[in-house]
Amino acid sequence: MAHPDPFAAIADPNRRFLLEELRRAPKTVNELSQGLPISRPAVSQHLKALLDCNLVSVTARGTSRIYAINNAGFNRLNLWLDQFWA
């Protein structure tokens, strides 16, 4: 199954904020929601959109879910973008 459009996913400023935070270090939804003026459920929905596009990954640690940048998803974006600089 094809992944949704990652460019559409990163068009949202809240999702870009989440990606910038995850670039610094893996974090939980609670940690990520502290920097946004939206609810934790809304943060979870944004993370789901990023997961669907393969831009973030999630691992379970006890009862917590830790989100991190998925380099493979960004490699796909980089490959597409690189064609315009060559």
Buried (B, 14 or more C-beta within 10 A) or exposed (E): EEEEEBEEBBEEEBBEBBBEBBEEEBBBBEBBBEEBEEEBEEBBEBBEBBBBBBBBBBEEEEEEEBBBBBEEBBEBBEEEEEEEEE
